Amino acid sequence: MHVVIMGCGRVGSTLARSLEDRNHTVAIIDSNPDAFRRLGPTFRGTKVTGVGFDQDVLDRAGIEKADAFAAVSSGDNSNIIAARVARETFGIQSVVARIYDPGRAEVYQRLGITTVATVKWTADQILRRMLPAGAEPDFRDPSGTIRLDQVPVNDSWIGQRTVKFQEQSRSRIAWIDRLGEGMLPTRESVIQEGDLLHLVMREENADHVYKVFNEGPEAD
């Protein structure tokens, strides 16, 4: 892939190096040429000084051949304008914009621009570590219908088949973290001590899922 990034702050520079480590080509744009120092001496990509929604600047960054575009500067307005130019003018389908205002992020998410609402994301991460399991999901889809929760296994479910938990809770175990590795459950999989379950459920069904999870399996 060829990826164009607008913003060479801590997020943009880290993203650029991570993409290069995965053998993708990168062009990074910033209005301050000193910002490129964050990339380090081993960065092989293209550095373009300018405003990330200027079409000439985007041309120099190779936008015409880009497979993805990320707008991660410190300004919401700049990120949204650049993301819309990349998507609407150049037809790039994979566009991500960092937005600090969660309300605006939801609006643009509905318009088809993937957004990362920095403040809300950070607050959600803190809440998930402070509050009891199930109080805050790991992920909620843009419509608010589906959620993904990460929960340590309850002792009452140890030794039970995953399919039994799914049937009784009306949720799905997307995957299990076990002994430091991820595994996809099958109909024969059994929940083990120390498992970390990643549960997919409907938001309206969450109370039932956690009731079953906490009370244990019904007798056969």
N, C-alpha and C positions, 0 to 999 in steps of 0.2 A: 504493500500500500504506500501511497504518497499522502502525507498528512500535513496540512497547513495549520499552524497554531498562532493565534493572536494573543500576545502577552507573554513576556519573558520574566515574569516574577517567579516566586518559588514554585507555584503550581505548574506554570508553563514550562519552565526549565526542567523540572522533574519529569513531566510528561514527555518532553522532547527526548531526554536521555533514555527513558524507559522504552519509547518506540524504537529508537536506534538499537537498543540492546536486543530488540526482537526483530532486527533486520529490516525495518521499514525506513523509507526515506522521509525526511522532515524538513520543512521550511518554517522558520519562526519569525514573527513580526513584532517589533516594538518601536514605539516612537522615541525611546531613549536608547542610544547605542551602547551606553555603559551597562545596560541590563544584560547584554549578551555575555558578560563576564561570568554570569551564573552557570553558563553551559559548560564551562571548563575547557581545557585545551584539547580534549579528545573528541569534541563534537564535530561531526563531519557534514552536518546539514547546512542549509542555506539560511543566512541571517539577513533580514530585510528591515531597514530602518524606515519607518513611516506609520501611517494610520491604517489600521487593519480593515477598514471598510472602504478604503480608496481603491478603485478598480485597477489603477496602474500598479499600486503596491501589491495587490493580490496577483496580478499578472506576473510580477517579478518573483513571487513566491511559488509560481507554478500551479495556480488555482485551476487552470484548465485541465490539468491531468490529475488533480487531487481526488482521492477516494473519500476523504473525511476532512472536517474542519472543526477546530475547537477554539472558542472565544473565551479566554480565561484572564482577561485584563482585570484591573481593579474597578472598572466602571460598568454598572449595569447597562446604561444607555449604549455605550460603545459596543458591548458584547452583543446586545440584541440587534443593533443595526448591522454589525458585521455578520452575525449568524443569518439574518434575513437576506443580506446580499449574497452570501455563499449559497444559500438554499434557493432563493427565487431568481437570482440573476445567472448563477453558474450551474444550477441544477444539482448541487451536491445533496445527496439524501442523508448521509450520516453527518449531522451537524449537532454539536453540543455547545451550550452556552452556560457559563457560570453566572448566577444571579444571586444577589444578596437579599433582595426583597422576595420573600416566599409567595406573596400574593401575586406579584407579576410573574413569577416563575410558573405558577399554575396556569395562568392565562396563556403563556407562550407554549407550555407543554401541550395544551389543547389545540394549538395552532400547528403542531407537528414539529416543534423545535425542542429537542431533548434539553432539559435544564437541570442544573445542579444548584439548588438553593443553599448556599454555603451556611448561612446562619441557622436555618432550620435543620439542615443535616447535622451540624455540630450539636445543636440543642437536643436533637433526637438521639444522637449517639450517647450523650451524657445521661439522658433520661433512661435509656435502655440499661445502662450500667448501675443506675441508682434505684430504679423501681423493681418490684417483684416481676418474675417471669410472666409475660402475657400482658403487662400493663401498656407497653409500647411495642409495636411490631418492628422487625428489621426493615421491612419494605411494605409499602402500600401502593397499589397501582393508581394511576392518575384519576380513575373514576371513584376511588375509595371503596371498591367492591371486594377486591382480593388483597389479602395480607400474607406476608411470610414472617413467621416467628421462629426464633432460635431458642430452644429450651433444653436444659439438662434433663435426662430421663428421671422420671419418678420411680422410686423403689418398687412400687406396686406393679409396675409394668415390666420389670426385669424378668426375662425368661418367656415373655409372651411374644407371639408372632406379630410382626408389623402389620400384617393384613387385618388382624383382629382389632388393633388399635384404630386403624383407618375406618373400618366398618362401624365401630361403636362411636367414634368421635365425629364421623362425617368430615374428616379432613384427609390430607394426603401428606405422607412423609416424602418430601422432595429428595432429601439425601440425609445420610447420617455421618457425623464426624466420629470416627472410632480409632483410638490409639494414634491420633495425629494424621489419619488419612480419611478421605471422603469415600463413601460407598453408597451405591444405589440399591435400595431394598428390593427384594424379590418376594414372591408369595411364600417362600420358605424361610425368609429372614426372621431372626429372633432378636428382640431388643436385649442388649447386654448392659451390665453395670458400666458406668462411665460414658455411655453414649450421649452425644449431643444431637438432638433431633431438629431438623429444619422442617417446620410444618407449614403447609399451604392450606388456607381456609378462606371461606367467605367471611367478611367482616361481621355480618349479622349472626354468624354461627360461632363466633369466638367464645362466648360465654359457655356454650355447650361443650366445645372442645376442651376448655380448661376444667370444666366440671368432671368430664370423663377422665382427663389426664390426672387430676388430683385424687379422685375417688378410686381409681383403679378399674380393672376389667369386671364386667358383669359375669356372673356365673353362667357356664354353658348349660 
